[in-house]
């Protein structure tokens, strides 16, 4: 009986969705029609005004109050349409600078006593001005207590005019695993990084520092900071912050009027 009910549920949902989709399609097709006629009417009179003069086309002094109200409405409609068009074009430009969105999730999920899964986007916690990581990325970390290892699957998009999608897998050794926290680390030839997954607050943070500064390889890469810190954050907030920084001045002014 359970399997029978499960088999029927998708059909009923599909029928309901079809009716809703038909209604949405009809609304999407019909609602723009009066606005399209209004736009065509305004365009016609704008062209005529350019050819024979605005006063000849719209004799404001002789218009009735109702016609004056209609002309004012058309003027505001035209200004709003131009504003929306300008904003749309500027947003398209921003899309070329911030080509992908990021997940809204920053989660720490504990499954039993031996498996913890973490998802989110890394940010820099040691910087005061720009805390956003470069390239734009998102991570999923799985920690297995029995294997004494955490594995991070990382996807990133980097570039300026041409963007490249990259994927990487990073393995960490587990330093300690208690009921309150997991401490993991990874050692590079010239750096050591330690991360903490707090199982009580669901916060994930990390810190790193340079090592082996006397090695020839490490001396070649001595322009970076001697210490740094990370914080796992909500990816969508990072994405939105990048979009705000990529806005041209005109768009910032327009959106500030509406509180954005």
LODREN-559830 format. One record per residue (C-alpha): x, y, z; chain. Coordinates in Angstrom, 2 decimals. Layout:
N
<r <X; Y; Z>; A>,
...
//
This chain:
260
<r <0.00; 0.00; 0.00>; A>,
<r <2.86; 2.39; 0.72>; A>,
<r <4.42; 1.79; -2.69>; A>,
<r <1.05; 2.27; -4.36>; A>,
<r <0.53; 5.65; -2.69>; A>,
<r <4.04; 6.72; -3.61>; A>,
<r <3.40; 5.86; -7.23>; A>,
<r <0.27; 8.01; -7.34>; A>,
<r <1.75; 11.10; -5.70>; A>,
<r <3.98; 12.22; -8.62>; A>,
<r <1.04; 12.01; -11.05>; A>,
<r <-1.17; 14.19; -8.89>; A>,
<r <1.60; 16.67; -8.35>; A>,
<r <2.31; 16.73; -12.06>; A>,
<r <-1.33; 17.46; -12.89>; A>,
<r <-1.44; 20.30; -10.41>; A>,
<r <1.81; 21.70; -11.71>; A>,
<r <0.55; 21.55; -15.29>; A>,
<r <-2.51; 23.63; -14.45>; A>,
<r <-0.38; 26.15; -12.63>; A>,
<r <2.11; 26.28; -15.47>; A>,
<r <-0.67; 26.92; -18.02>; A>,
<r <-1.98; 29.79; -15.89>; A>,
<r <1.49; 31.27; -15.49>; A>,
<r <2.15; 30.97; -19.22>; A>,
<r <-1.14; 32.70; -20.05>; A>,
<r <-0.43; 35.50; -17.59>; A>,
<r <3.11; 35.93; -18.92>; A>,
<r <1.72; 36.17; -22.46>; A>,
<r <-1.21; 38.55; -21.78>; A>,
<r <0.06; 40.94; -19.11>; A>,
<r <2.78; 42.59; -21.29>; A>,
<r <0.32; 43.37; -24.13>; A>,
<r <-1.09; 46.68; -22.79>; A>,
<r <2.40; 47.83; -21.83>; A>,
<r <3.64; 47.00; -25.33>; A>,
<r <0.81; 49.08; -26.86>; A>,
<r <1.62; 51.93; -24.49>; A>,
<r <5.31; 51.74; -25.41>; A>,
<r <4.43; 51.78; -29.12>; A>,
<r <2.14; 54.78; -28.58>; A>,
<r <4.86; 56.70; -26.73>; A>,
<r <7.44; 55.81; -29.37>; A>,
<r <5.13; 57.03; -32.16>; A>,
<r <4.54; 60.38; -30.48>; A>,
<r <8.23; 60.74; -29.64>; A>,
<r <9.14; 60.30; -33.29>; A>,
<r <6.46; 62.77; -34.36>; A>,
<r <7.68; 65.26; -31.78>; A>,
<r <11.19; 65.00; -33.20>; A>,
<r <9.89; 65.60; -36.73>; A>,
<r <7.40; 68.42; -36.25>; A>,
<r <8.07; 69.68; -32.73>; A>,
<r <6.82; 68.78; -29.28>; A>,
<r <4.31; 71.62; -29.00>; A>,
<r <2.63; 70.63; -32.26>; A>,
<r <2.25; 67.03; -31.14>; A>,
<r <1.35; 67.78; -27.51>; A>,
<r <-0.36; 71.20; -27.24>; A>,
<r <-0.07; 71.30; -23.47>; A>,
<r <-1.97; 74.58; -22.97>; A>,
<r <-5.06; 73.33; -24.79>; A>,
<r <-5.15; 69.82; -23.26>; A>,
<r <-7.87; 68.82; -20.84>; A>,
<r <-6.81; 67.89; -17.29>; A>,
<r <-7.36; 64.19; -18.09>; A>,
<r <-5.11; 64.39; -21.17>; A>,
<r <-2.46; 66.27; -19.18>; A>,
<r <-2.56; 63.50; -16.61>; A>,
<r <-2.13; 60.93; -19.39>; A>,
<r <0.85; 62.83; -20.85>; A>,
<r <2.44; 63.02; -17.40>; A>,
<r <1.89; 59.30; -16.93>; A>,
<r <3.49; 58.56; -20.31>; A>,
<r <6.48; 60.73; -19.39>; A>,
<r <6.98; 58.91; -16.09>; A>,
<r <6.50; 55.53; -17.81>; A>,
<r <9.13; 56.41; -20.39>; A>,
<r <11.59; 57.59; -17.73>; A>,
<r <11.03; 54.41; -15.72>; A>,
<r <11.50; 52.23; -18.82>; A>,
<r <14.76; 53.98; -19.67>; A>,
<r <15.96; 53.62; -16.07>; A>,
<r <15.12; 49.90; -16.01>; A>,
<r <16.92; 49.43; -19.33>; A>,
<r <20.04; 51.21; -18.11>; A>,
<r <20.08; 49.16; -14.89>; A>,
<r <19.62; 45.93; -16.87>; A>,
<r <22.57; 46.75; -19.13>; A>,
<r <24.80; 47.60; -16.16>; A>,
<r <23.78; 44.36; -14.43>; A>,
<r <24.75; 42.43; -17.56>; A>,
<r <28.17; 44.05; -17.33>; A>,
<r <28.44; 42.97; -13.69>; A>,
<r <27.53; 39.41; -14.74>; A>,
<r <30.66; 39.35; -16.90>; A>,
<r <32.79; 40.33; -13.88>; A>,
<r <31.10; 37.99; -11.37>; A>,
<r <30.09; 35.09; -13.62>; A>,
<r <28.74; 32.60; -11.07>; A>,
<r <26.71; 32.61; -7.89>; A>,
<r <27.56; 30.65; -4.77>; A>,
<r <25.50; 28.49; -2.46>; A>,
<r <23.74; 30.06; 0.51>; A>,
<r <24.71; 27.13; 2.72>; A>,
<r <27.39; 27.07; 5.38>; A>,
<r <26.70; 23.83; 7.21>; A>,
<r <28.32; 21.43; 9.61>; A>,
<r <26.43; 18.12; 9.52>; A>,
<r <27.34; 15.34; 11.94>; A>,
<r <26.34; 11.81; 10.91>; A>,
<r <26.83; 9.35; 13.74>; A>,
<r <30.13; 9.43; 15.62>; A>,
<r <32.49; 8.95; 12.70>; A>,
<r <31.42; 11.26; 9.87>; A>,
<r <31.17; 15.07; 9.67>; A>,
<r <30.41; 17.03; 6.48>; A>,
<r <31.14; 20.74; 6.08>; A>,
<r <30.08; 23.03; 3.21>; A>,
<r <30.74; 26.73; 2.62>; A>,
<r <33.06; 29.33; 1.08>; A>,
<r <36.43; 30.32; 2.50>; A>,
<r <37.14; 33.94; 3.41>; A>,
<r <40.22; 35.57; 4.88>; A>,
<r <39.85; 36.50; 8.54>; A>,
<r <43.21; 38.26; 8.86>; A>,
<r <42.56; 41.02; 6.31>; A>,
<r <40.89; 44.31; 7.26>; A>,
<r <39.90; 45.58; 3.79>; A>,
<r <39.20; 42.68; 1.43>; A>,
<r <38.29; 39.39; 3.12>; A>,
<r <37.11; 37.65; -0.06>; A>,
<r <39.21; 34.75; -1.28>; A>,
<r <40.55; 34.78; -4.82>; A>,
<r <39.59; 32.88; -6.90>; A>,
<r <35.87; 32.65; -6.23>; A>,
<r <35.33; 29.20; -4.74>; A>,
<r <33.14; 26.83; -2.76>; A>,
<r <34.15; 23.80; -0.69>; A>,
<r <32.77; 20.58; 0.71>; A>,
<r <34.80; 18.80; 3.40>; A>,
<r <34.14; 15.26; 4.62>; A>,
<r <35.86; 14.06; 7.80>; A>,
<r <36.03; 10.34; 8.55>; A>,
<r <37.16; 9.45; 12.05>; A>,
<r <37.91; 5.80; 11.24>; A>,
<r <40.18; 6.77; 8.35>; A>,
<r <41.71; 9.63; 10.40>; A>,
<r <41.39; 11.91; 7.38>; A>,
<r <39.40; 14.87; 6.08>; A>,
<r <38.95; 15.34; 2.32>; A>,
<r <38.02; 18.67; 0.76>; A>,
<r <36.43; 18.91; -2.69>; A>,
<r <37.00; 22.45; -3.94>; A>,
<r <35.55; 24.13; -7.03>; A>,
<r <36.72; 27.58; -8.13>; A>,
<r <36.36; 30.08; -10.95>; A>,
<r <39.25; 32.39; -11.70>; A>,
<r <40.16; 34.95; -14.35>; A>,
<r <39.27; 38.45; -15.48>; A>,
<r <38.09; 38.58; -19.09>; A>,
<r <38.27; 34.82; -19.66>; A>,
<r <37.19; 32.60; -16.77>; A>,
<r <38.47; 29.13; -15.96>; A>,
<r <36.59; 26.53; -13.91>; A>,
<r <38.87; 24.43; -11.73>; A>,
<r <38.36; 21.52; -9.35>; A>,
<r <40.72; 20.19; -6.71>; A>,
<r <40.81; 17.61; -3.92>; A>,
<r <42.76; 18.34; -0.74>; A>,
<r <43.48; 15.77; 1.97>; A>,
<r <44.04; 16.73; 5.62>; A>,
<r <45.29; 14.67; 8.54>; A>,
<r <43.15; 14.72; 11.68>; A>,
<r <45.13; 16.01; 14.66>; A>,
<r <42.35; 15.46; 17.22>; A>,
<r <38.66; 14.53; 17.28>; A>,
<r <36.54; 15.15; 20.38>; A>,
<r <32.86; 15.70; 21.07>; A>,
<r <33.43; 19.44; 20.83>; A>,
<r <35.77; 19.91; 17.88>; A>,
<r <37.81; 18.40; 15.08>; A>,
<r <41.32; 19.74; 14.51>; A>,
<r <42.91; 18.97; 11.14>; A>,
<r <46.10; 20.10; 9.48>; A>,
<r <48.04; 20.02; 6.25>; A>,
<r <51.74; 20.66; 5.78>; A>,
<r <53.21; 22.17; 2.61>; A>,
<r <56.93; 22.52; 1.89>; A>,
<r <56.83; 26.18; 2.97>; A>,
<r <53.67; 26.46; 5.09>; A>,
<r <51.61; 24.72; 7.74>; A>,
<r <47.83; 25.20; 8.08>; A>,
<r <45.60; 24.07; 10.94>; A>,
<r <41.79; 24.11; 10.83>; A>,
<r <39.16; 23.70; 13.53>; A>,
<r <35.59; 22.47; 13.08>; A>,
<r <33.63; 23.50; 16.17>; A>,
<r <30.85; 20.93; 16.62>; A>,
<r <29.01; 23.09; 19.17>; A>,
<r <28.84; 26.40; 17.30>; A>,
<r <29.21; 24.95; 13.76>; A>,
<r <31.98; 27.48; 13.08>; A>,
<r <34.90; 26.46; 10.86>; A>,
<r <38.14; 28.44; 11.01>; A>,
<r <41.78; 28.01; 10.16>; A>,
<r <45.20; 29.56; 10.50>; A>,
<r <48.50; 29.17; 8.70>; A>,
<r <52.09; 30.29; 8.97>; A>,
<r <55.31; 30.01; 7.00>; A>,
<r <57.87; 27.29; 7.74>; A>,
<r <61.30; 26.33; 6.41>; A>,
<r <62.21; 29.91; 5.53>; A>,
<r <65.86; 28.85; 5.16>; A>,
<r <65.04; 26.47; 2.28>; A>,
<r <65.89; 27.73; -1.20>; A>,
<r <62.38; 26.98; -2.45>; A>,
<r <60.78; 28.95; 0.39>; A>,
<r <63.13; 31.89; -0.03>; A>,
<r <61.82; 32.27; -3.58>; A>,
<r <58.28; 32.73; -2.22>; A>,
<r <58.74; 35.24; 0.57>; A>,
<r <56.39; 38.00; -0.60>; A>,
<r <53.35; 36.70; 1.25>; A>,
<r <52.32; 37.28; 4.86>; A>,
<r <54.10; 35.20; 7.51>; A>,
<r <50.73; 34.34; 9.09>; A>,
<r <47.13; 34.21; 7.83>; A>,
<r <43.67; 33.08; 8.93>; A>,
<r <40.53; 31.65; 7.30>; A>,
<r <36.82; 31.51; 8.06>; A>,
<r <34.17; 29.38; 6.32>; A>,
<r <31.28; 31.65; 5.34>; A>,
<r <27.98; 31.86; 3.50>; A>,
<r <28.84; 31.77; -0.20>; A>,
<r <25.93; 33.92; -1.34>; A>,
<r <27.06; 36.79; 0.89>; A>,
<r <30.48; 36.66; -0.77>; A>,
<r <28.89; 36.59; -4.23>; A>,
<r <26.67; 39.56; -3.42>; A>,
<r <29.56; 41.53; -1.96>; A>,
<r <31.55; 40.97; -5.14>; A>,
<r <28.63; 42.19; -7.23>; A>,
<r <28.34; 45.33; -5.13>; A>,
<r <32.04; 46.06; -5.60>; A>,
<r <31.75; 45.54; -9.37>; A>,
<r <28.93; 48.08; -9.75>; A>,
<r <29.67; 51.21; -11.79>; A>,
<r <29.18; 54.54; -10.04>; A>,
<r <25.85; 55.26; -11.76>; A>,
<r <24.37; 51.96; -10.61>; A>,
<r <25.57; 52.57; -7.06>; A>,
<r <23.80; 55.91; -7.03>; A>,
<r <20.58; 54.45; -8.46>; A>,
<r <20.52; 51.53; -6.04>; A>,
<r <21.39; 53.73; -3.07>; A>,
<r <18.13; 55.61; -3.69>; A>,
<r <16.31; 52.31; -3.06>; A>,
<r <18.43; 51.44; -0.06>; A>,
<r <20.75; 48.90; -1.75>; A>,
//
